[in-house]
Amino acid sequence: MNNVTIVTGSHRRDSESVKIGRMIAEKLQHHDNCQSAELIDLSDFALPYWKESYSESEQAEIERVRSQLQRSDAFVFVIPEWNGMVPAAMKNLFLLYSTAEFGHKPALIASVSASIGGTYPINEMRATYKNSRICYLPEHLIYRDVGTIFNGKKNDNKDAEAYMSERTDFALNYLMLYSDALKKVRDNAPEYGDFGNGM
Ligand SMILES: Cc1cc2nc3c(=O)[nH]c(=O)nc-3n(C[C@H](O)[C@H](O)[C@H](O)COP(=O)(O)O)c2cc1C
């Protein structure tokens, strides 16, 4: 059974990314190979941006999130496309945390666009792995026209919603399989020794 953390990367309160993150959390909570699915919403700005020293309360928040990430077996990152980029709060996560939290754990990238965007955050996240050694699934998800789906409203685009719902189930099944498989890698991993960072 797997513990999953879903991180939503929007800086906006009540964002579409959080809407999608909650929908994914609910699916995982009903998955027979998922023990827990917890959400981290980066729009609350509880985590400070990386700097050289922190206040006591900032350090406490960093440690609280660290223990959540460390006890996670797998991740889902729900990321809006902002000016063709990943928002800064999401990149900051990979400054604050690295191999000890993410190393050799699977992550599903899900991007969100109000229109027909959504590919740039996928590419950018796929290139963000060197020191953390996170393992992105070959599958990813793109929720396009996100304002028209998963609102629980009659006038939603029901065809697109049904397609993305099925596709989400499909990707989450893979996430759970990779999560089972990569536990063996972590259990048998050699020490990092002189190779603390990736090349
Ligand atoms: C600063 C900013 C930049 C944005 N840039 C893009 C973009 O490059 N491509 C795109 O498809 N949508 C863009 N959007 C619109 C988002 O797709 C839209 O806000 C969507 O709801 C996902 O973001 P959210 O999770 O914050 O709601 C941008 C939105 C903001 C606030």
The ligand as an SDF file (V2000), in Angstrom:
LIG
                    3D

 31 33  0  0  0  0  0  0  0  0999 V2000
    0.6660   34.7100  -14.4450 C   0  0  0  0  0  0  0  0  0  0  0  0
   -0.1350   33.7830  -15.3310 C   0  0  0  0  0  0  0  0  0  0  0  0
    0.4010   33.3260  -16.5170 C   0  0  0  0  0  0  0  0  0  0  0  0
   -0.3000   32.4220  -17.3230 C   0  0  0  0  0  0  0  0  0  0  0  0
    0.2830   31.9070  -18.4550 N   0  0  0  0  0  0  0  0  0  0  0  0
   -0.3340   30.9220  -19.1500 C   0  0  0  0  0  0  0  0  0  0  0  0
    0.3330   30.2480  -20.2040 C   0  0  0  0  0  0  0  0  0  0  0  0
    1.4730   30.5220  -20.5450 O   0  0  0  0  0  0  0  0  0  0  0  0
   -0.3240   29.2510  -20.8490 N   0  0  0  0  0  0  0  0  0  0  0  0
   -1.5850   28.8750  -20.5090 C   0  0  0  0  0  0  0  0  0  0  0  0
   -2.1220   27.9600  -21.1150 O   0  0  0  0  0  0  0  0  0  0  0  0
   -2.2520   29.4950  -19.4860 N   0  0  0  0  0  0  0  0  0  0  0  0
   -1.6500   30.4830  -18.7980 C   0  0  0  0  0  0  0  0  0  0  0  0
   -2.2890   31.0840  -17.7430 N   0  0  0  0  0  0  0  0  0  0  0  0
   -3.6730   30.7350  -17.4340 C   0  0  0  0  0  0  0  0  0  0  0  0
   -3.7630   29.4460  -16.6300 C   0  0  0  0  0  0  0  0  0  0  0  0
   -3.8390   28.3970  -17.5660 O   0  0  0  0  0  0  0  0  0  0  0  0
   -4.9940   29.4940  -15.7540 C   0  0  0  0  0  0  0  0  0  0  0  0
   -4.7880   30.4070  -14.7090 O   0  0  0  0  0  0  0  0  0  0  0  0
   -5.4120   28.1360  -15.2290 C   0  0  0  0  0  0  0  0  0  0  0  0
   -6.5680   28.3070  -14.4540 O   0  0  0  0  0  0  0  0  0  0  0  0
   -4.3490   27.3640  -14.4440 C   0  0  0  0  0  0  0  0  0  0  0  0
   -3.8140   28.0970  -13.3800 O   0  0  0  0  0  0  0  0  0  0  0  0
   -4.3380   28.0020  -11.8580 P   0  0  0  0  0  0  0  0  0  0  0  0
   -4.0100   26.6450  -11.3450 O   0  0  0  0  0  0  0  0  0  0  0  0
   -3.6110   29.1090  -11.1540 O   0  0  0  0  0  0  0  0  0  0  0  0
   -5.8360   28.2460  -11.8630 O   0  0  0  0  0  0  0  0  0  0  0  0
   -1.6030   32.0140  -16.9440 C   0  0  0  0  0  0  0  0  0  0  0  0
   -2.1590   32.4860  -15.7400 C   0  0  0  0  0  0  0  0  0  0  0  0
   -1.4390   33.3460  -14.9310 C   0  0  0  0  0  0  0  0  0  0  0  0
   -2.0460   33.7950  -13.6150 C   0  0  0  0  0  0  0  0  0  0  0  0
  1  2  1  0
  2  3  1  0
  2 30  2  0
  3  4  2  0
  4  5  1  0
  4 28  1  0
  5  6  2  0
  6  7  1  0
  6 13  1  0
  7  8  2  0
  7  9  1  0
  9 10  1  0
 10 11  2  0
 10 12  1  0
 12 13  2  0
 13 14  1  0
 14 15  1  0
 14 28  1  0
 15 16  1  0
 16 17  1  0
 16 18  1  0
 18 19  1  0
 18 20  1  0
 20 21  1  0
 20 22  1  0
 22 23  1  0
 23 24  1  0
 24 25  2  0
 24 26  1  0
 24 27  1  0
 28 29  2  0
 29 30  1  0
 30 31  1  0
M  END
$$$$
